[in-house]
Amino acid sequence: MDDSVAFRRTEPFGHATTADVLSKPGLELRIGSNIFRSTNGVVTIHGKEQLFVELKPELGLLLATLDLYNERGVRIAHLRRNVLTLNEGERFAVDIPPGQHASSTELPSVRLTDLQSGRVVLEARMASEYRVDLVCGELYSHKGMLVEITPHYCRISSHTTLFGEIMETRGGPAILG
């Protein structure tokens, strides 16, 4: 049980990534009130990898990689390890609170905001060395369906609402929709 678990992704986000290593027991993702245990840090929405979170607790870092789509399913932005590499019309902004490092008492967080609407697209916070909370957000899947995350639920379009679910992923992705 002292083996480490390597992050493995099944579909690239457009860039080759190096394998990051996360010691047991795996990364727990809390999406709203839902718990996904032992994940590899990937969130798939409608069968496509859309979000990947990495923890670097020794550096005090939470890194997010995310593809953003509009309501028609057209990709409009790409966040790569907290840096916007595609940002159609300079529409989005990333907020990473300053002073996040290994000796800081504040745990790392990342917030992506839509400057046109003022809405939070995604807010992620490191809750512990092995847990990331996706506390709120509004984003679209590659199928153009709205995904809403609140502290109480995760809703995918009007079809599915996850509330208080606990899922064991066995080293795989957290699957939505």
N, C-alpha and C positions, 0 to 999 in steps of 0.2 A: 504493500500500500504506500510505500515511500516513493513510488515512481512519479515522475512529473507527466503532465498531460500537455501535449503540444497543440496549439491552436491549429486547426486545419479548416480551410475554407474550400467549398466545392465549386464556387464560381467567382472569378476575380471581379473587382470593381473597376477594371480598366488599367490597373497598375500591378506589377508583380509585387508581392509582399514577402517579407522574410518570415519564417516561422518564429513566433513568439512562444515562450514557454510560461505556463501558469502552473504552479505547484498544485497538488491535490487540494481541495476536493473538486475543483472546477469553478467556473464563474457562475454565481447566482445573479440572474437578472430579475428585477422586480419591475414589471410594466403595469403601472397603475397599482391595483391591489392584487395583481397576479404574480405568482412566483414561478420562475423557470429555473430549476436546479441543475447544476452540473452542465452548463452550456459551454460552447466554445466561443462565446462572445458575439455570435451572429444572430441577427433577427431577420427571418424571412417573412415577407408579406406576399400573399397570393403566389407562393412558390418561388419567389425571386429574392435573393439576398439584397436587402436594402440598407441595413445598418450593421456595423461591426464596431464593437467597443473593446478597447485594450486597456489594461491597468498596468501601470508602472509604479507601484507603491514606493519602491526604493528611490524613485525620482520625484514622487509626489505628482504623478501625471495620470490623467484620464484622457484617453485619446478616442475620438469618434470619427468613423468614416461613414458617410451617408450619401445616398443618391436621392435627390429631390425631384419630384414630378409635379406637373400641374393637373388640373381636373380632367384633362384630356389624355393623361398618361405620357406626356412629352417631358423628357428630362430637361430641367431648367437650372439645376445646380448640383455641384458635387463637393462635398466636404471630405477632405483627405487628411486624416490625423490632425483635426482641428483647424485646417487651413482650407479656405474656399479656393479650389482650383478651377471651378467653373461657377460663374455667378451671373446669370443672364440679367442684364440691366442693373447690375450692382444692387439687386433686390434684397439680399440677405446679409446679415451681420453675425459674427461669432463673438460671444462674450466669454472670456475665461478670466475669472477673478485673479488679480495680481497676487503675488506672494505665495503661490502654490508651489511648495517644494518640500523635500523630505522632513525639514524641521518645522514646518508650518503646522499650526494646530487645526487649521481649516482643511477639510478633505476636498480634493479636486472636484470641479464641476465644469460643465460645458453647457452653454445656452446658445441656441441658434434662433435668431429672430427674423421675421419677415418685415422688412422696413415699410412695405406698401400698406400692409394691414395692421402692423403693430403687434401681431400675434406671435406667440412663442411657437416655433416649429417643433423644437425638441429641447428639453432640459434633462440632462443626465447628471447624476451626482454619485460619487464614490461613497458608499456607506461603510465599507470595511475593505480589508485587503482582498476579499473574494466576492464582494457584492457591489453591484451598480444598480441604482434606482433610476428608472426613466419616469420622472414624476409628472411631467405634463408635456403636451404638444399637440399640434394639428398638422398633419402632412398627408400627402396623397401617395397611393401605391402606384406601381407602373401600369395598373389598369384604370387609373383615374379615380379610384375610390378613396374617400376620406377616412383617415385613421385618426381617431381622437384618443388621447391619453389624458386622464385626470387622476388625481390621487385615489379615486374610488373604482375606476373601471378603464377598460380599453375597448373601444367600439370601432369595428371595421364596417364602414358604410352603415346602412340601416339593417344589415343582415345578421351580424354577429356582435354580441357584447360579452366580454369576458369580465367576470366579477368574482374575485376571491379564489380563482383557480390555482392549484398547485400542480405543476407538471415536472416530471423527471425527464431530462433530455438525454442523459447518458453520454455527454460529451458532444452532442449535436447542437443544432440551432434552436432558438426559441421560434416557434412557428405561429404566425398570426394569419388567419384567413385561409 
